[in-house]
């Protein structure tokens, strides 16, 4: 298994919705939220079987910090299946 990273930029209020969407995707392993200056504000390790009771406080915190900056970047680390070639 290989970990692949991608970055998504969002504006203030979109932060919580985008993280919620990412949490529901099965291949996501970690979500890192950074402010406009590139400083890490929150890291969310995502494991299989994350339940709503765990997600709710995270989304509440993200809603509170979303008002602090106009632009956010979200680094998404996904697990990908890498085919092995034998030869």
N, C-alpha and C positions, 0 to 999 in steps of 0.2 A: 504494500500500500504506500502511496506517495501523497504528500501534502502539497496542495497547490494554493497559492494566495492570490487574491484579487482585491482591489480597492474600489470602494463606492463612495461618492461624495453626495451629501444630502444637506438640505437647509434645515434650520432649527426644528420646527414642528414635525418634519418628516422623519426625524431620527427614531422615535419610538416605533412608528409604523414599519420602518424598514427593518429594524432589529427584530420585531415580532415576526415579520415575514421570513427572515433568515433563520430564526429559531425553529420554524416549522419545516425547514428543508432538511432532509435526512443526511445529506453528505457534509453538512457544516460541522466542524470540530472545534473551532474557536472564533470568537468575534472580538475584535479590538476596536474600541471607539477612541478617536483622537480629535482634539479641538483644531481650530484653524491654524494654530502654530505648530501642529504636529505632535503635541504632547499627549501621551496616553492618559485618558481619563478613566477608562474602564476596560477590563478584560473579562470576557465571559467564556469559560470553558463549556462546551456543549457536549453532553454525553447522550447516548441513546437512552430513551426513557425519561428525558427531562419532563417533569410534570408541570401543570399550570400553577400549582402552589409555589414552585420555585421561580417560575418566569414572572409572576405578578409583581413581586418586589423589585425585580430588575427593571421592568417596564416603568414602574412608578418612579424609580430613581432617574431613569433616562428622561422621563417627562420633565422632571425638575431641572436637570442640567441642560436640557435642550434650549431653554430660554436664555442661557448664559452666553451663547455664541451664535453667530449667524450661520456659520458653515462648519460642518463636521465631516470627517472621513471615517469610513468603516472598513477595516481590513478583515476580510473573510478568509479563513483557512478551511479548505475542503479536503476531504480524503478522496483520492481517486484510485481506481484500480489500474495498476500498471501491468500490462501484459509482458510476461517474460518470454524471451526468445531463446531457444536452446539450439545450438548448432555445432 
